[in-house]
């Protein structure tokens, strides 16, 4: 009987077809069944049509079913993959716009900081619902592969409270490995160690990364017997591109001695030092690409991409299908994990798992990103060893925020959520406690429909009442906010921001006709 892979959030612009195509490069999976689920019926239908066209174009016997009923898609599944964005683009706009009113400038807002914490509150509630359905209708022992952000929080909730074996997957480590390989290639050519036509691929370097998702540190990199770690700052500052595009990551490398995932835009909002002064944000970012730090950059590209998908769908459907070949197989871990578990072919990657001592100087209950090996016996995680102390301190600060955020989401605890915000590195660097309290209440009220546990606990009503009382007695916070790092190089008052926010919300709602879209 063919394997069944259920995909939650399958109305995805990119991830669904990419992951399906990766799996169908494996000969043993030619007849695999894919069960697509999304709440957005229109997007789901479009992706299904494209995916079926791709299968026909590769002369495979794989099949697809699609349903807006999650339990139908999960029934009998061997593997479950999640790529959801709970609340869609309109909730995402709140993650970016409301903190910006308080001076918190985010590029991505999907992992930590104020936006990532609220994104986690929505996602944790949904993830626990997914886990309940997986336990009840999927095959016993079905493996849950989570691609959704905030990666650590959702994987934490699923493993500790959802009762489902869950592995979090990200491509940030691969991206950093490619960057280091590029640095080595340029340096080696300057030193005469490499011919002009020779290349250095990430697989040519023996790597170990260790830490937490999006803050995973390169603690080992050896090329041709050369220990690259002491040379990384020299290699990155000597690169022809990265001193412009990766200013935050290179500065962190200078201070810590180790290079971190993820992008410049991501890392800049997890640390308290680079985005706390709006008039200095442009010092640390580069506008050649959103991922280098543009304010609200990911929200912008997601909105544009969703509109593009709907507008260009007929053209995409008319195109020749991609060919599923090993050469075109992506570096996403998911297909390789399933291949190894089913065939025994060994795969090594970096996975997000419960720590349990893999990094002894990080909390045992935390979700860490570390090397792992997969074969027919399962996913095997070695003891990696202690992180360097400065790297461990930075990760621990984030882990404490993650732990509080997960526990707040489980119970709808408004006070604990505010305390998580208070301890977030960038949020705490920008805002005073009362600003954080009022901002959190504002976000709870704005996103109430996606926060059932906060509704049940009475937290939403309490937040609304508190905001109204503060407005009435004149203690409501007013901040000046800036749009540094975008085309708008000026500041706006809160009142002017409200008009801009409403325009942003209308654009997001127009692009987001459903209530579950991809993280891709």
N, C-alpha and C positions, 0 to 999 in steps of 0.2 A: 504494500500500500504506500503511495507517495507521501512524503513528508508534507505537513501543513504548516505554513508560516503565516501568522496573523500580524497585520500591520495596523496599529492604532494611530490615527492621524494621517491616513494614507492620501488625503487630498492635498498632497505635498507638491510643491513646484518641482523639487529636484530629488529629494531623498528617496522617495518610494521607488521610482524607476531605476535609480542608481543602485540601490540595494538589491532589487529584484534582478537587475542585469548582472550584478556581481555573483549572485547565487547561481544564476543560470549559465555561468562559465564553467561550473563544475559538472562534469559528465554525468555523475551519479544523480544529479538533481534535475535532469532534463524534464521529468514529469512532475515536478514539485507543484503543489497547490498553494496559491497565495490568496489569503482572505483579507480584503481591504475593508477598513472601517474608518469613517469620518462622519461628523455631524453635518458637514456641508455637502449636501447631496449633489449639487452642481459640480463642485470641484472633484468630488469622488468619481462622478461619471466621466469627467474629462480625463482624469488620470487613468481610469480603467480602460477607456478607449485607446489611449496612447500605449498603455502597457500591453494590451492585447495585440495591437498593431506590431509592437516590438517582438512579441513572441512569434507571431505568424512570420515576420520577416526573417527570423532565425530558424524557421522550420522545426520548432520544438513542440513537445506535447504538453508543456506546462499549462495549467488552467488558473483562472482568476474568478473569484466571487467578490461581490461588493455589497455592503450593507451599512445602513445608518444605525442598526441595532448591534451594539458592541458584543453582546453575548452570542449572537449568531456567528459573528466572525471568529470569536475565540473558541467556540465549541470544538473540542478534539484537537486543538493546535499543539504541535510539538514545540514550537518556538513562537515567542511574541516579541515584536519590535515596536517601540513607541517613539514617535517623532513629533509629538503634539505641542501646540502652543495654546494653553488654556486661556480663553478670553479673547483670542484672536488679536488683531491689530488695534482694535479700539481700546482694550485693556492695556496693551503694550504702550499706547500713547500716554496713558495715565502714569505708567512706570517711569516715563521719561519727563513728561511735562510738569507733573506736580512737584517732584523733587527740584526741578529747575527753578520753580517759583521761590524756593528756599535757598537757591545758590548752589545746588548740587548738580554738577555738570557731568553727565554720563554719555559715553559713546555707544555702549551696547545695552547695559541694564538688564542682563539676563542671568547673572551668576551670583553676584554679591552687590553691595551698595544698596541704596533704598529701593531701586527698581528690581534688582534681583531678589531681594527679600520678599517683596510683595508678589513677584512672579512665583516664588516658591510657595506662598500661601495658597495661591490658586492651584498650582500644580500638585502639591502634596495631597490636597483633598481629592483631586481626580485620580491620582496615582493609587491611592488606597482603594478607591472604587475599582480601578483596573485589577488590582491584586485580588480583591474579593471575587471578581468574575473569573480570573485565571484559576484560582483555587477551586472554584465550583464547577467550571465547564471545560477548561483546557485539559490536556492529558496530564496525569499525575507526574509531577517533577518537571513540568514545562519550564524552560529557561526564559527569563524575561531580559531582553537586551534593551536598555534604555539609552536613547540618543537625546532625549529631551533635557532642556535646561530648566532650572539650575541643577546641573548634573549631580553634584554631591548631595544636595538636599533631597532630591527625588529618589536617588538610589539608597540613601540613608533610610528614608521612610519605608520604601518597599522591602528592604531587607530586615529592618528591626521591627516594623509594625505591620507590614503587609503580608508577611508569611510566605513570600515568594522569593526564590533564589534569583537575584537580580545582579547583572553586571552593567556598569555604566561605560559607554563608549564615546570617544571623542577623537578628533584627528589633530589636536593641538600638538601632541608630541611629534607626530610625523612632520608637521609644518616646521617645527623648530629644528628637527634633524636635517631637513632639506636646507634650511638657512645655514646651519653649521657646515654642511657639505659644500655649499657655495662659497663660504668664507675660506674653507680649507683649499678649495680648488684655486681661487684667486691668489692666495698666499703661496701655495706650492708652485704655481707658475712663476711668480715673482722670484722665488728662491731657486728656481731651476730644478725643482723636484718632480715636475710634471711637464710633459710635452704640451705644446699649444693646442693640440687636437684631443688631448686626454680629458676625461671628465671624472669628477668625484660624485658618486651617488651616496645617499644616506646609508645604503646597505653596505658600503665599503668601510664604514666606521662602526666600531664596537661601542654601542651606547648603553647607558643606564640613566633613566630619568626617574625621579622619585619626589613625591610631594602630594598635593591635592589638585583636583582638576582645575586647570587654568593657572595654577601656581605650582607646576611640576618642574623641578630643577634638574638640569643636566649635571649629574654628579660623576659621570664617567664618559669619556669620549677618547678613543684610541684609534689612530690611523697610522698604519704601517709602523707600529711599535712606538709612535710618538704620543705622549700624553698631552692631549689638547687642552685640558682644563686650565692650566696656568697661562696658556696662550690665547684664550678665547677673547679677552678684551682687546688685545692687539689685532686679532683676526677680524673682529667686528668693526673696529674703528678704521681698519684698512680696507674695508669693503667699499665698492664703488656706489652702493645704494643704501645700505642699512644705517649709516650715520644720519641720514635724512629721514628715513621711514620708521626707525626703531629707536628713537631717542630715549624713551622711558626704559626700554629693556636694556639698552646699553648702559644707561646710568645705573640701573639696578645691578647689572653685571659688575660695574666698577666698584659699587659699594659692597656687594655681597661676595663677589668672586665666583658666582655661578650664574648661568643663563637660565631664564625662566620662560616657560610657555605662559600666556598664549600671545596674541597680537599686542601691538603697542596700545591700541585702543582699549582692549580688555584689561591688560595689566594696570594701566593708568588709573582705573576706577576701583581697583582692589586695594591699592596702597594709599596712605594718607598724605603723600607728599607732592603729587604732580598735578592734581586738578582742583586743589582747594582754593586757589586764588583765580577768579575768573579772568582777571586781566593778564594772567600768566599762562593760561592754558595753551595758547598758540605757541609758546616756547617749546612745548613738549610734544606737539602733534604735527602731522603732515597731512595736507589736504589732497594729495594726489590720489588717495583712496580712502573711503570711509573708515576702513578697518584700522587705519593709522591714527585714529583718534577724533574724527569729526563728531561734534556734538549731535547726539541723536542720529548718528549715521546709519545704524542698523535698522532703526524704525523707518528711515527714509527709503533704504533700498528694499526692505520687505514690502512696503506699500507700493513702490514702483513695480516690483516684481510680480505682486499679485495682480495689479492692473494689466501688466504686460501679458501674464498668463491667460487672462480671460479674453483680452483683445486678440492675441495672436494664436489662440488655440486652433482655429481652422488651418492656419498655415503650418503649425507644428504637425498636425495630423496628416497633412499632405506630404510632408517630407519623407525621405527614405529612412527606414528605421535604423538605429545604431546596431552594430554587430557585436554580439557578446563573445569577445575573445579575451584570452589571458592578457594580451598586450593592453587592452582597454579596461581591464578590471581596476576598480578604484582601490585606494589604500584604506578604505573604511574597514574596521576590524570585523564587523558583523558576519560577513559571508565566510571569512576564514575560520572564525570560531565554530560556526555550524559545520563547515567542511571537516574540521579536525575532529570534532566530537562524533561525527557520523562515519568518517572514513579512517581515522587514526593517523592521517598525515599531520605531522607536528607543525604547529604555528606558534610563533613568539610575537607578542605585542605588549602594549601598555594598557592596562585595564583599571577601571574604577571599582574597587571592592572594599568590603569591611576590612579595616586594618588588621586587627587580631595579631599585632606584633610584627607585621611586615616592616614597619618603620617604628622601632621601639620608643623613640622619643616623641612620637605623636600619640594622641589618645587612641586606645584600643577600639572604641566604638566608632571612630571617624571613618569616613569613606576616603581612601587614599588612592592615588594613581601610581601604579608600580608595574614593573615587568611581570609578565606571566607566560606560562607555557600551556598549550592546549593539545590534547590528543584524545583518544577514545576513552581514557580514564577520567577525563574531566579538565577543569581549569585549575592549574596548579600555580600557586603564588609562593615564591621563595621569601626568605628573610632578607630584606635589602640592607638593613642596617640603619643606624642613626643618620638623620639629616644633619648637615652643618648647623650650628646653633642659631645663626641669624636667619637661615632659611626656615628652620623649625619654628622660630618665634613668630615669623610672619604667617606661616601656615596655621599655627595654633590660634592666632587672633581670629583668623577666618573660620576655623573649626568651631570656636566658641560661639560665633554668630550663627553658624549653620545649625548647631545643636539647639540653641534657643529658638531659632526660627522653626525648626521641625517640631519641637514641643509646643510652641505657640499654635501652629497649624493643627496639631492633633486635637486640641481642646478649645480652640477659639479664644485663647487667652490674650486679651488686648494689652494688658500690662507687660507680659513677657515679650510680645511682639515689639512694643516700644523699647524695651530694654535691649532687644536684639539690634534694633536701629541705633540705639545709643552707643552700642559697642562696635558698630560697623566702622572700620578705619576711616574711610573718606567722609561718611556722614558725620561722624564725631569731629572730624577736623574742620568741617564747614559750619555746622549748626550747633547752637547751644541747646540744652535739654528741653526748654519749652518749645522751641521751634521744632524739634524732633517729635515731641508729643503731639503738637497740632498737625504737623505734616502727616504723621501716621494716621490720625483720625480722619484727615481729609482723604487719604488713599483708601481707607476702609470703607468710607461712605461711597466713594466713587466706584468701587469695585464690588459692591455688596452682592450682586447677583452671582458672583463667582466664589463667594466665601460662605458656604452653607454652615460651617461650624461656628463661624463668628455670628451669623444670624441666630443660630440656635442658642448660643451663649449670652445673647443680648448685647454683644459688643458693638454691633452696628448702630443700634438705637442709642447706646450710651455715647458713642462717638459723635453722632448727629446732635444729640442734646448738648454735649460739651461745646461743639463748634458754635451752635446757636447762642449759647450763654456767653461765650467769649466775644461774639460779635455784638451782642446786646450791651455788655458791660465795658466794651472798648479795649479788651485785652487780646484781641485777635492779632496775630503776628502779621506784619507787612515787611516784605523784603524787596530789595532791588535785585533784579535778575539780569543775567547777561547771556548773550548768544555768541560767545567766543568760539572760534573754530568753525563757524559756518559762514555763509555768504553775508550774513547780517552782522557786521562788526560794530554793533552799538548796543547800549543797554536799554531795557524797557522797564516801566513800572509794572507792578502786579496787575493793575487794571488793563494796561495795554497788552500784557501777556495773556489775559483772559480771552481777548479777541483772537489773538494768534493761536491759542490753544483750541478754541472752538473751530477754527478753520482746519487745524490739524486733525481734530476729531472727526469732522465731516469727511475729510479725505480718507481717513482710516476706515470709517464705517462704510464708505462707498466701495472700498477695496475688500472689505471683510464681510461678505454676505453670510458666512457661517460663523459658528462659535468655536470651532476647533481648526486650527491651521498648523502648518508645519513649523518646526524650529529651523528648517533649512534656509 
